[in-house]
């Protein structure tokens, strides 16, 4: 070990010197060190001891000097070339620093020397606060921060109870979609189009669909992300025999930069975009479901209100008939069983009226739930359906036109197309994964005064696995989505044609019921004229009124069937067919939790 230390001292003396000095130092090194090694190998202890004593004699004398010259903590004069071996031995023996040796070396070479491990560590520690702040500012600049949005049941209940049809935000939304059709806000009478917009504005289901759409949009941002590089900076500990050797140092620094190949990122982004399109189309499906529920609730409410009015009129007419029969029974002009029959009919009409009145209250609750507003928000609200008694005719709805509308307007069919496009992009991505990504790796290590740099790419070799399994799964998934599309298309065609057939049958029954009601209305008019001229009595008029009410109930039942069939036909093509309904709309703002 001593021989190696002396050899390194001799090498240090020639750093930065000229060629002549280097030649002399090399000769001196061969003269002093090599014979020592040879003697040690040949087993000549006397020669080895003599040579060591000759080399260490001046150093032993010099190690006793304690007066520093020009460098604090150094032995002797740093300008002396002989200080190289003496100082190094003194450091090893008397725990002295190496500053004098490095200072002398800098003066001899005219350039800064490679600092020792201790000095290198201290320099980095002095600079580390500034660099650490800059690095933290670079890494954390623009990072997202957490914003709490607690859900409190009491607050949400208060917000729900405060909803109304006169909300300023709702009025702005109605004006943006109805334009000149909206004369005042809130309107005097709410139609199916304006109520549909109210449902869009307040519907919790649409808020959920909108949140899912925004989640899919966020997935596009995730797909755009570029893989981050990996940095390693770790400490280093070296165990040495010297007591003055600093064991801890900066150690190694490595950087790994991943690079995606074969356009994987583009395929991933394209797949995420197609899935986002499918999510937005799913929101459109939810919007149609909201509109369908509102239509069904409003339809049932209007039908039950009209049935309640007819039953009220029927109850009033039957009460009049009971009074007339009671008068006749009292004077002996009519048998008592006829009075009992009239009283029984009156009781049945009263029970029906109570039942239908309760159903009207239930219908109002269902309508408020479909609109997403509390029940008190509908107090005093007037509803209107201009084309309620006149649904679209058969001539305006041909079989070919209905099929064309179904294939063009069905949102779920278009969503399935978006799913197929996403499956196709997923297949492209799996095929691209056959080609491995590249990692550009580099590193730096400081070890024993030497700077070690490493740089080289690395990649996963597709020797045993060529991603054939995921590719097969992606192909099967694409075929599955294509088969689902074809099955859905066939089902939509069948559904549209079936609902059209039912609607045509309901229209035929409605036309017959309308003709019967019109005929009965004419007969009622004739009876009233006959009573007016004294050709008929009030009992006949009351019975004719009951027949007219029965015809109106038949027409109402046929109208109910026709409107229900029309709603099913609209659901099959997902498009309104009434003239007074909205044809297009925009989704409301996403801040539904504030309404």
C-alpha positions in Angstrom: 0.0 0.0 0.0 2.8 2.4 0.7 4.4 1.7 -2.6 1.1 2.6 -4.4 0.8 5.8 -2.4 4.2 6.9 -3.3 3.6 6.0 -7.0 0.5 8.3 -7.0 2.6 11.1 -5.5 5.1 10.8 -8.2 2.4 10.9 -10.8 0.9 14.0 -9.3 4.1 15.9 -9.7 4.1 15.7 -13.5 0.5 17.1 -13.9 0.7 20.2 -16.0 4.5 20.1 -16.5 6.3 20.1 -19.8 7.6 17.2 -21.6 11.1 17.3 -20.2 9.8 17.4 -16.7 7.5 14.6 -17.4 10.4 12.5 -18.8 12.5 13.1 -15.7 9.7 12.3 -13.4 9.0 9.1 -15.3 12.6 8.1 -15.0 12.7 8.9 -11.4 9.5 6.9 -10.8 11.1 3.9 -12.6 14.3 4.3 -10.6 12.5 4.6 -7.2 9.3 2.6 -7.4 9.9 -0.1 -9.8 12.9 -1.5 -8.0 10.9 -1.4 -4.8 8.3 -3.5 -6.5 10.8 -5.9 -7.9 12.6 -6.2 -4.6 9.3 -7.0 -2.9 8.5 -9.6 -5.5 11.9 -11.2 -5.5 12.0 -11.4 -1.7 15.0 -9.0 -1.0 13.9 -7.4 2.3 17.3 -5.6 2.8 17.1 -3.8 -0.5 13.4 -2.9 0.1 14.1 -1.5 3.6 17.1 0.5 2.4 15.1 2.1 -0.4 12.1 2.9 1.8 14.4 4.5 4.4 16.1 6.6 1.7 12.7 7.9 0.4 11.1 8.5 3.8 14.0 10.1 5.5 13.3 13.7 4.2 9.6 13.3 4.8 10.1 12.3 8.4 12.3 15.4 8.9 9.8 17.6 7.2 6.8 16.3 9.1 8.0 18.0 12.2 7.6 21.5 10.8 4.4 23.2 12.1 4.7 26.8 10.9 2.3 27.5 8.0 3.6 29.6 5.2 1.0 31.0 2.8 -1.9 28.6 3.2 -3.6 28.1 6.6 -3.5 24.5 7.8 -0.6 23.5 5.5 2.8 22.3 6.5 5.8 24.0 5.0 5.7 26.2 1.9 3.2 25.4 -0.8 5.6 26.8 -3.5 8.1 24.0 -2.9 7.8 21.2 -5.4 9.0 18.7 -2.8 5.9 19.5 -0.8 4.0 17.1 -3.0 5.3 13.9 -1.4 5.9 15.5 2.0 2.4 17.0 2.3 0.7 13.8 1.1 2.6 11.7 3.6 1.9 14.3 6.3 -1.8 14.3 5.6 -1.9 10.5 5.8 0.2 10.5 9.0 -0.8 13.6 10.9 -4.4 14.2 9.7 -3.6 17.4 7.7 -5.8 18.8 4.8 -4.9 18.5 1.2 -5.5 22.2 0.4 -1.7 23.0 -0.1 -1.3 20.1 -2.5 -4.3 21.3 -4.6 -3.1 25.0 -4.4 0.4 24.0 -5.6 -1.0 21.9 -8.4 -3.2 24.7 -9.6 -0.2 27.1 -9.7 1.9 24.5 -11.6 -0.8 23.7 -14.2 -2.3 27.2 -14.5 -5.8 25.7 -14.3 -8.2 24.7 -11.7 -7.7 21.1 -10.5 -10.4 18.6 -10.0 -11.6 19.3 -6.4 -11.5 16.6 -3.8 -14.6 14.8 -2.9 -14.9 16.9 0.3 -14.6 20.2 -1.6 -17.0 19.1 -4.3 -19.6 18.2 -1.8 -19.3 21.5 0.1 -19.6 23.5 -3.2 -22.8 21.7 -4.1 -24.1 22.2 -0.6 -23.4 26.0 -0.9 -25.2 26.3 -4.2 -28.1 23.9 -3.4 -30.6 26.4 -2.0 -30.7 28.5 -5.1 -30.8 25.5 -7.4 -33.4 23.8 -5.2 -35.7 26.8 -5.3 -35.4 27.0 -9.1 -36.0 23.3 -9.6 -39.1 23.4 -7.3 -40.5 26.4 -9.1 -40.0 24.7 -12.4 -41.6 21.4 -11.3 -44.5 22.8 -9.3 -45.4 25.8 -11.5 -48.8 25.4 -12.9 -49.7 22.4 -10.7 -53.4 22.0 -9.9 -54.6 22.8 -6.4 -57.3 21.1 -4.4 -60.6 22.9 -4.1 -63.0 21.4 -1.6 -66.6 21.1 -2.8 -68.4 19.5 0.2 -71.9 18.0 -0.3 -74.3 19.0 2.5 -77.7 17.6 2.4 -79.4 20.6 4.0 -77.8 23.0 1.6 -78.7 20.9 -1.4 -82.3 20.6 -0.1 -82.5 24.4 0.3 -81.2 24.9 -3.3 -83.7 22.4 -4.6 -86.6 24.0 -2.8 -85.6 27.4 -4.2 -85.9 26.3 -7.8 -88.7 28.0 -9.7 -89.9 28.6 -13.3 -89.1 32.3 -12.9 -85.4 31.9 -12.4 -83.4 34.5 -14.2 -80.9 32.0 -15.4 -83.7 29.8 -16.7 -85.2 32.8 -18.5 -81.9 33.5 -20.2 -81.7 29.8 -21.3 -85.2 29.9 -22.7 -84.5 33.1 -24.6 -81.4 31.6 -26.1 -83.2 28.6 -27.4 -86.8 29.9 -28.2 -85.9 33.4 -29.4 -88.9 35.2 -30.7 -91.2 32.4 -29.7 -90.9 33.4 -26.1 -93.0 36.5 -25.6 -92.5 36.8 -21.9 -90.5 35.0 -19.2 -92.0 33.2 -17.5 -94.5 32.5 -20.3 -98.2 32.7 -19.7 -98.7 29.1 -20.8 -96.1 26.4 -20.7 -95.9 24.2 -23.8 -94.0 21.0 -24.4 -91.1 22.8 -25.9 -90.5 25.3 -23.1 -91.1 22.6 -20.5 -88.5 20.4 -22.2 -86.0 23.2 -21.8 -86.9 23.5 -18.1 -86.1 19.8 -17.7 -82.8 20.3 -19.5 -81.9 23.2 -17.2 -82.8 21.4 -13.9 -82.5 17.7 -14.7 -80.1 15.8 -12.4 -79.8 13.0 -14.9 -78.5 15.5 -17.5 -76.1 16.8 -14.9 -74.7 13.3 -14.4 -74.4 12.8 -18.2 -72.7 16.1 -18.5 -70.2 15.2 -15.7 -69.5 11.9 -17.5 -68.8 13.9 -20.7 -66.4 16.2 -18.9 -64.7 13.1 -17.5 -64.2 11.8 -21.0 -62.8 15.1 -22.1 -60.4 14.9 -19.2 -59.3 11.5 -20.5 -58.3 13.2 -23.7 -56.0 15.4 -21.7 -54.6 12.3 -20.1 -54.0 10.7 -23.5 -52.1 13.8 -24.6 -49.6 13.4 -21.7 -46.0 12.8 -22.6 -44.1 10.4 -20.3 -42.0 12.2 -17.7 -38.3 11.6 -17.5 -36.8 9.8 -14.5 -34.0 11.5 -12.5 -31.9 9.8 -9.9 -29.5 11.7 -7.6 -28.2 9.7 -4.8 -25.5 9.9 -2.2 -22.4 7.8 -2.2 -20.5 6.3 0.6 -16.9 5.0 0.2 -14.9 3.4 2.9 -11.2 4.3 2.9 -8.3 3.5 5.1 -7.3 7.2 5.4 -8.9 9.0 8.4 -9.1 12.3 6.4 -11.0 10.8 3.4 -14.5 12.2 3.2 -16.8 9.0 2.9 -20.0 10.8 1.9 -20.3 12.5 -1.5 -22.8 13.4 -4.1 -22.5 10.1 -5.8 -24.2 9.3 -9.1 -26.7 11.2 -11.2 -28.8 9.5 -13.9 -31.5 10.6 -16.3 -33.9 8.3 -18.2 -36.0 9.9 -21.0 -38.7 7.6 -22.4 -39.7 8.1 -26.1 -42.8 6.6 -27.5 -42.5 5.2 -31.0 -44.8 4.2 -33.8 -47.3 6.9 -33.2 -48.7 5.3 -30.0 -49.6 8.7 -28.5 -51.6 9.7 -31.5 -53.6 6.5 -31.5 -54.2 6.9 -27.8 -55.4 10.4 -28.2 -57.7 9.5 -31.2 -59.2 6.7 -29.1 -59.9 9.0 -26.2 -61.5 11.6 -28.5 -63.8 8.9 -30.0 -64.8 7.9 -26.5 -65.4 11.5 -25.6 -67.7 11.8 -28.7 -69.5 8.7 -27.4 -69.9 10.3 -24.0 -71.4 13.5 -25.5 -73.8 11.4 -27.6 -74.7 9.5 -24.4 -75.6 12.9 -22.9 -77.8 13.5 -25.9 -79.6 10.2 -25.2 -80.1 11.3 -21.6 -81.6 14.6 -22.9 -84.0 12.7 -25.1 -85.0 10.5 -22.1 -85.6 13.6 -20.1 -87.8 15.0 -22.9 -89.7 11.7 -23.2 -90.4 11.6 -19.5 -91.7 15.2 -19.6 -93.9 14.5 -22.5 -95.3 11.4 -20.9 -95.9 13.2 -17.6 -97.5 16.2 -19.3 -99.6 14.0 -21.5 -100.9 12.0 -18.5 -101.7 15.1 -16.6 -103.7 16.7 -19.4 -105.5 13.5 -20.1 -106.5 13.0 -16.5 -107.5 16.7 -16.1 -109.8 16.3 -19.1 -111.2 13.0 -17.8 -111.8 14.7 -14.4 -113.7 17.5 -16.1 -115.8 15.0 -18.0 -116.5 13.0 -14.8 -117.5 16.2 -13.0 -119.9 17.0 -15.8 -121.2 13.5 -15.8 -121.7 13.6 -12.0 -123.6 16.8 -12.4 -125.8 15.4 -15.1 -126.5 12.2 -13.1 -127.4 14.3 -10.1 -129.9 16.1 -12.3 -131.3 12.8 -13.6 -131.7 11.5 -10.0 -133.6 14.6 -9.0 -135.9 14.3 -12.1 -136.6 10.6 -11.4 -137.2 11.3 -7.7 -139.8 13.9 -8.7 -141.5 11.5 -11.1 -141.5 8.7 -8.5 -143.0 11.0 -6.0 -145.9 11.8 -8.4 -146.1 8.2 -9.7 -144.8 9.1 -13.1 -141.8 6.7 -13.0 -141.0 3.3 -11.3 -138.7 3.4 -8.3 -136.2 0.9 -9.8 -135.3 3.6 -12.4 -134.5 5.9 -9.5 -132.3 3.3 -7.9 -130.5 2.8 -11.1 -129.8 6.5 -11.5 -128.6 6.8 -7.9 -126.3 3.8 -8.5 -124.8 5.5 -11.6 -124.4 8.7 -9.6 -122.4 6.9 -6.9 -120.2 5.2 -9.5 -119.5 8.6 -11.1 -118.6 10.1 -7.7 -116.1 7.3 -7.0 -114.5 7.7 -10.4 -114.2 11.4 -9.8 -112.5 11.0 -6.5 -110.1 8.5 -8.1 -109.3 10.7 -11.1 -108.8 13.8 -8.8 -106.2 11.8 -6.8 -104.5 10.8 -10.1 -104.3 14.4 -11.1 -102.4 15.2 -7.9 -100.0 12.3 -8.6 -99.5 13.4 -12.2 -98.5 16.9 -10.9 -95.9 15.2 -8.7 -94.6 13.1 -11.6 -94.4 16.2 -13.8 -92.5 18.2 -11.2 -90.0 15.3 -10.8 -89.5 15.1 -14.5 -88.9 18.8 -14.7 -86.5 18.7 -11.7 -88.4 21.3 -9.7 -90.3 21.2 -6.4 -94.0 20.7 -6.5 -94.7 24.2 -5.2 -93.0 25.6 -8.3 -95.9 24.4 -10.4 -98.6 26.2 -8.3 -100.8 28.3 -10.6 -98.9 27.3 -13.7 -101.0 27.0 -16.9 -100.2 24.3 -19.5 -101.0 24.3 -23.2 -100.7 21.7 -26.0 -102.0 23.3 -29.2 -101.9 20.1 -31.3 -103.1 17.8 -28.5 -106.3 16.7 -30.2 -104.8 16.7 -33.7 -101.7 14.4 -33.8 -99.8 14.1 -37.1 -101.8 12.4 -39.9 -100.8 9.1 -41.6 -100.1 10.9 -44.9 -97.2 12.9 -43.3 -95.6 9.8 -41.9 -94.7 7.3 -44.6 -92.8 4.1 -43.9 -89.7 5.1 -45.9 -89.6 8.5 -44.2 -89.8 7.0 -40.7 -87.1 4.5 -41.5 -84.8 7.3 -42.8 -85.4 9.5 -39.8 -84.7 6.5 -37.5 -81.4 5.8 -39.1 -80.4 9.4 -39.2 -81.6 10.6 -35.8 -81.1 7.7 -33.4 -78.5 9.0 -31.0 -77.6 5.5 -29.7 -76.9 4.4 -33.2 -74.5 7.3 -33.7 -72.9 6.6 -30.3 -72.3 3.0 -31.4 -70.5 4.4 -34.5 -68.3 6.4 -32.1 -67.6 3.3 -30.1 -66.6 1.5 -33.3 -64.2 4.3 -34.2 -62.7 4.1 -30.7 -62.3 0.3 -31.0 -60.6 0.8 -34.4 -58.2 3.3 -32.8 -57.6 0.9 -30.0 -56.6 -1.8 -32.5 -54.2 0.6 -34.2 -52.6 1.3 -30.8 -52.2 -2.4 -30.0 -50.5 -2.9 -33.4 -48.2 0.0 -32.7 -47.2 -1.5 -29.4 -45.4 -4.3 -31.3 -42.6 -1.7 -31.7 -40.8 -1.1 -28.4 -40.4 2.3 -26.9 -36.9 3.8 -26.6 -35.4 5.0 -23.4 -32.6 7.6 -23.7 -30.6 6.9 -20.5 -27.6 9.0 -19.3 -25.7 9.3 -16.1 -22.8 11.0 -14.4 -20.7 9.6 -11.5 -17.8 11.3 -9.7 -15.5 8.7 -8.2 -12.1 9.2 -6.9 -11.5 12.4 -8.7 -12.7 11.0 -12.0 -15.8 12.1 -14.0 -17.7 9.2 -15.5 -20.4 10.0 -18.1 -22.8 7.4 -19.5 -25.2 7.8 -22.4 -27.0 5.2 -24.4 -30.5 4.2 -25.6 -32.3 1.2 -24.3 -35.3 -0.7 -25.7 -37.3 -3.8 -24.8 -36.6 -6.5 -27.3 -39.8 -8.2 -28.6 -38.3 -11.6 -28.7 -40.8 -13.8 -26.9 -43.9 -11.5 -26.9 -45.0 -9.5 -29.9 -48.2 -8.2 -28.4 -50.2 -10.7 -30.4 -52.7 -11.4 -27.6 -53.8 -7.8 -27.1 -54.0 -7.3 -30.9 -56.3 -10.3 -31.1 -58.5 -9.0 -28.3 -58.7 -5.6 -30.0 -59.7 -7.1 -33.3 -62.3 -9.2 -31.5 -63.6 -6.1 -29.7 -63.9 -4.2 -33.0 -65.8 -7.1 -34.6 -68.1 -7.2 -31.6 -68.9 -3.5 -31.7 -69.5 -3.8 -35.5 -71.9 -6.7 -34.8 -73.7 -4.7 -32.1 -74.1 -1.8 -34.5 -75.7 -4.1 -37.2 -78.0 -5.7 -34.6 -78.9 -2.3 -33.2 -79.6 -0.9 -36.7 -81.9 -3.9 -37.5 -83.7 -3.5 -34.1 -84.2 0.2 -34.7 -85.7 -0.4 -38.2 -88.1 -3.0 -36.7 -89.0 -0.8 -33.8 -89.7 2.2 -36.0 -91.9 0.2 -38.4 -93.8 -1.5 -35.5 -94.5 1.7 -33.7 -95.6 3.3 -37.0 -98.1 0.4 -37.5 -99.4 0.9 -34.0 -99.8 4.6 -34.5 -101.6 4.2 -37.7 -104.1 1.8 -36.0 -104.5 4.3 -33.1 -105.1 7.1 -35.6 -107.8 5.0 -37.3 -109.6 4.4 -33.9 -109.2 8.1 -33.1 -110.8 9.1 -36.3 -113.8 6.7 -35.6 -114.2 8.0 -32.1 -114.0 11.6 -33.3 -116.8 10.9 -35.8 -118.9 9.2 -33.1 -118.4 12.1 -30.8 -119.3 14.6 -33.5 -122.5 12.7 -34.3 -123.4 12.5 -30.7 -122.8 16.2 -30.3 -125.2 16.9 -33.2 -127.8 14.7 -31.6 -127.4 16.6 -28.3 -127.9 19.9 -30.1 -131.1 18.6 -31.7 -132.4 17.4 -28.3 -131.8 20.8 -26.8 -133.7 22.5 -29.6 -136.5 20.0 -29.1 -136.7 20.7 -25.4 -136.6 24.4 -26.1 -139.7 24.1 -28.3 -141.4 21.7 -26.0 -141.1 18.6 -28.1 -139.0 16.8 -25.5 -138.5 16.8 -21.7 -135.5 17.3 -19.5 -135.1 13.6 -18.7 -134.5 12.9 -22.4 -132.1 15.8 -22.5 -130.2 14.5 -19.5 -129.9 11.1 -21.0 -128.7 12.5 -24.3 -126.1 14.5 -22.4 -124.9 11.3 -20.7 -124.6 9.7 -24.1 -122.6 12.7 -25.3 -120.3 12.4 -22.3 -119.8 8.7 -23.0 -118.9 9.5 -26.6 -116.4 12.1 -25.4 -114.8 9.6 -23.0 -114.5 7.2 -25.9 -112.8 9.9 -27.9 -110.5 10.7 -25.0 -109.6 7.0 -24.6 -108.7 6.9 -28.3 -106.8 10.1 -28.1 -104.8 8.6 -25.2 -103.9 5.6 -27.2 -103.0 7.7 -30.2 -100.8 10.1 -28.1 -99.1 7.2 -26.4 -98.5 5.5 -29.8 -97.1 8.8 -31.1 -94.7 9.1 -28.1 -93.5 5.5 -28.8 -93.0 6.4 -32.5 -91.0 9.5 -31.5 -88.9 7.4 -29.2 -88.2 5.0 -32.0 -86.7 7.8 -34.1 -85.7 10.1 -31.2 -87.2 13.1 -32.9 -90.3 15.3 -32.1 -93.1 15.0 -34.6 -95.4 17.7 -33.2 -95.2 21.1 -34.9 -95.0 23.0 -31.6 -92.1 21.1 -30.2 -88.4 22.2 -30.3 -86.3 20.9 -33.1 -82.9 21.8 -31.7 -81.4 23.1 -28.5 -78.2 23.8 -26.7 -77.2 22.3 -23.4 -77.3 24.6 -20.4 -74.2 25.7 -18.5 -72.6 23.1 -16.3 -73.0 24.9 -13.0 -76.2 23.1 -12.2 -75.3 22.6 -8.5 -75.8 26.4 -8.0 -79.4 26.4 -9.3 
